[in-house]
Amino acid sequence: MNTNMNEYRFAAYPSNSSVAAGVTLLVSAWFLVAAGAILTDPASPYTQRERAGEVIVSEVRPVAVIEAAPTVAIAPEARFTITVEARRSTT
């Protein structure tokens, strides 16, 4: 078993840690820009809550009523048992 790490080096940069720091800085800047975009985005009218006391007038349209299928009651003395059986591998 080989436990040695890869000795790859970036030729144009002084060390691998400077590459890692640059990538970390780039990703951090990306998340900072994304957070700023989210915070400056105007609020959607669809996600706003109604204010108390405010009257909203809207057109009322009739809605078709669809009857649901009747529910079937299961007797309280009915019991169901599910048994799961499987073989185990020895390896």
Secondary structure, DSSP 8 states (H G I E B T S, - for coil): ----------TTSS-HHHHHHHHHHHHHHHHHHHHHHHHHS---TTS----TT----------------------TT--------------
